[in-house]
């Protein structure tokens, strides 16, 4: 017994010593963290923190059927059912403020199950919801549609609220609907969600055992991208297949974004961006806004803040610090990384990055918002005025023809406006092939022209028409052919029947 006493004293002394050391280390780390958090707060006061994707509007639909009088956005939703019990809820105004979020792209999303059904209506209702939500909180939120607007809103201390449409099926294969969404304030369109559209493949076709539907963008898909460029709307490539990414990058004259995707080299989810595309993004001037969903971050159900840091660093390594941003995807996921539990946690992510000497305050400012503002400005500058006259002429004529009818040459030589489309968009084709064929034949017979497939662009005028009309018709016909081939359908024109409408 006598011999044990020194041993007990030694053990107790050791425990005491190591407790003190551990305490010193942890308080030292806490001081370091607090210092880094101070830097982050300073940066985020100067530069708006912009998040590329938040699905709160869909949760309001899911939980409250879009009845905003029941939505207490200004309160802590962790105390209010059904939000408090839902794994899908990470957002309220208080926590956005705590997280120093200055601008948020709210997702106007319609599920793929609504494609070819009521997708356009659902998307309109979600846009309406976002606009009503902003109007309900004028002290705290402002609807923003420009890069300047983000900065103004940041200065006034309001949350800049931007609208992004998630899924090309939302436009119902209509450039008219796309333009109307833009008019209503939408500033990006994600070309697909988790379903192929008639004009773009989604990322699911890249998965093992799956085959491409189109193999990227169809001709109409390239028109969508070009029209978005013309409007000044950001092309979003999250959710699309790699060939669609490449086609969009080859088509777009403006920088593109990934509103919520991560690095494929770290987690090989088809939702992530491969390195060769990251390199193209750097050339394009675009941006990958890193998503936090564990399945994209660690390829599993669990992830940590450090895992997200690894994605940010990888994108920086491959594309550069000018091409990385944040697009957490809160409220659209039921799993979040440890340390990034909700919208209040962004500053901790930046503080973690600052632990490495590689990240300067300027770099943090770029990641937080400067990169997105730069991209948005370039997209705005690429819009209509800078598109050359040739393209503007083509597309304004194509729009008129596709949506409002065309000017038809009468045998007398007079040009007569008709409300019949000269050709049909794939939405018509997909729902009514007979409609298209009879219309097409009617057009040919009424003008007495040769079928446009025999027309070569730029071959000069043909009797009763102009080469420009025929150029449009030729490309429309080629688009139709491609669409038909893609779907491997034989379209038969029933003989002897007139137009169906
Ligand atoms: Zn998504």
Boltz pocket constraint, residues with backbone or C-beta under 6 A from the ligand:
constraints:
  - pocket:
      binder: B
      contacts: [[A, 166], [A, 238], [A, 239], [A, 260], [A, 332]]
      max_distance: 6.0
